[in-house]
Amino acid sequence: MAALNTDRKQLEQLINGDKPVLVDFWAPWCGYCRRIAPVFDKIAEQYKDVLEAVKINVDQDEGMSDQLGIEIIPTLVLFRKGKVVASVTNPPSKAAIDSFIAENMA
């Protein structure tokens, strides 16, 4: 299951739900974003029972990334009950994303 591409309205509904949400802020022109896309899709599949994994294209929805102060992409942001729990910029590997999730879901 690939990560869901979403917009601000859908994201706001998701982050206010019961399930934590991991958001990948990315852009199509970002080479590193394209390289980690398959890894993020694996994360979406692996964690589908415990969190929602979604993607926001910063070129199509600048407001959300501006609101969160995201200046570098890719940035992953974990939300729980409508609040930002943690974020990580340019995660180097799937293992790093796994660690980020484990540390912040406890």
C-alpha positions as CSV (number, residue, x, y, z in Angstrom):
1,M,0.0,0.0,0.0
2,A,1.5,3.3,-1.1
3,A,1.3,6.4,1.1
4,L,-1.7,8.5,0.3
5,N,-1.2,11.8,-1.4
6,T,-3.4,14.3,0.4
7,D,-4.2,17.9,0.7
8,R,-4.5,20.3,3.6
9,K,-8.3,19.6,4.1
10,Q,-7.8,15.8,4.2
11,L,-4.8,16.1,6.4
12,E,-6.6,18.2,9.0
13,Q,-9.3,15.5,9.2
14,L,-6.7,12.8,9.6
15,I,-4.5,14.5,12.2
16,N,-7.5,15.1,14.4
17,G,-8.5,11.5,14.3
18,D,-7.5,8.7,16.7
19,K,-4.6,7.3,14.7
20,P,-1.2,9.0,14.6
21,V,-0.3,10.4,11.2
22,L,3.2,10.5,9.6
23,V,3.4,13.2,6.9
24,D,6.1,13.4,4.2
25,F,6.4,17.0,3.0
26,W,7.9,16.7,-0.4
27,A,8.1,18.1,-4.0
28,P,8.4,16.5,-7.4
29,W,11.5,18.5,-8.3
30,C,13.3,17.3,-5.1
31,G,15.7,14.5,-6.0
32,Y,16.1,13.2,-2.4
33,C,12.3,13.2,-2.0
34,R,12.0,11.0,-5.1
35,R,14.7,8.6,-3.7
36,I,12.9,8.1,-0.4
37,A,9.4,7.8,-1.9
38,P,9.7,4.0,-2.2
39,V,11.0,3.8,1.4
40,F,8.1,5.9,2.6
41,D,5.6,3.6,0.8
42,K,7.2,0.6,2.6
43,I,6.8,2.5,5.9
44,A,3.1,3.1,5.0
45,E,2.6,-0.6,4.5
46,Q,4.6,-1.7,7.5
47,Y,2.8,0.6,10.0
48,K,-0.7,0.7,8.4
49,D,-2.2,-0.8,11.5
50,V,-0.7,1.8,13.9
51,L,-0.5,5.0,11.9
52,E,-1.6,6.8,8.7
53,A,1.3,7.6,6.3
54,V,0.5,10.5,3.9
55,K,2.3,12.8,1.6
56,I,1.9,16.6,1.1
57,N,3.3,18.2,-2.1
58,V,4.6,21.5,-0.8
59,D,4.3,23.1,-4.2
60,Q,0.6,22.4,-4.3
61,D,-0.1,23.2,-0.6
62,E,2.4,25.7,0.6
63,G,0.2,26.9,3.5
64,M,0.6,23.7,5.6
65,S,4.4,23.6,5.3
66,D,4.6,27.4,6.0
67,Q,2.4,27.0,9.0
68,L,4.7,24.3,10.4
69,G,7.9,26.2,9.5
70,I,9.1,23.5,7.1
71,E,12.0,25.0,5.1
72,I,13.8,21.8,4.0
73,I,12.3,18.8,2.2
74,P,11.8,16.0,2.6
75,T,10.6,16.6,6.2
76,L,8.6,13.9,8.0
77,V,6.2,15.2,10.7
78,L,4.4,12.9,13.2
79,F,1.1,14.1,14.5
80,R,-1.0,12.7,17.3
81,K,-4.4,14.0,18.3
82,G,-3.9,17.1,16.2
83,K,-0.5,18.0,17.6
84,V,3.0,17.8,16.2
85,V,4.9,15.1,18.2
86,A,8.2,15.3,16.3
87,S,9.8,15.8,13.0
88,V,12.9,14.7,11.1
89,T,14.5,16.2,8.0
90,N,16.2,14.2,5.3
91,P,16.1,10.8,7.0
92,P,19.0,8.9,5.7
93,S,17.4,5.4,5.5
94,K,14.4,3.3,6.3
95,A,16.1,2.3,9.6
96,A,16.3,5.9,10.6
97,I,12.6,6.4,9.9
98,D,11.8,3.2,11.8
99,S,13.8,4.5,14.8
100,F,12.1,7.9,14.5
101,I,8.7,6.2,14.7
102,A,9.7,3.9,17.5
103,E,11.1,6.8,19.6
104,N,8.1,9.0,19.1
105,M,5.2,6.5,19.3
106,A,6.1,5.2,22.8
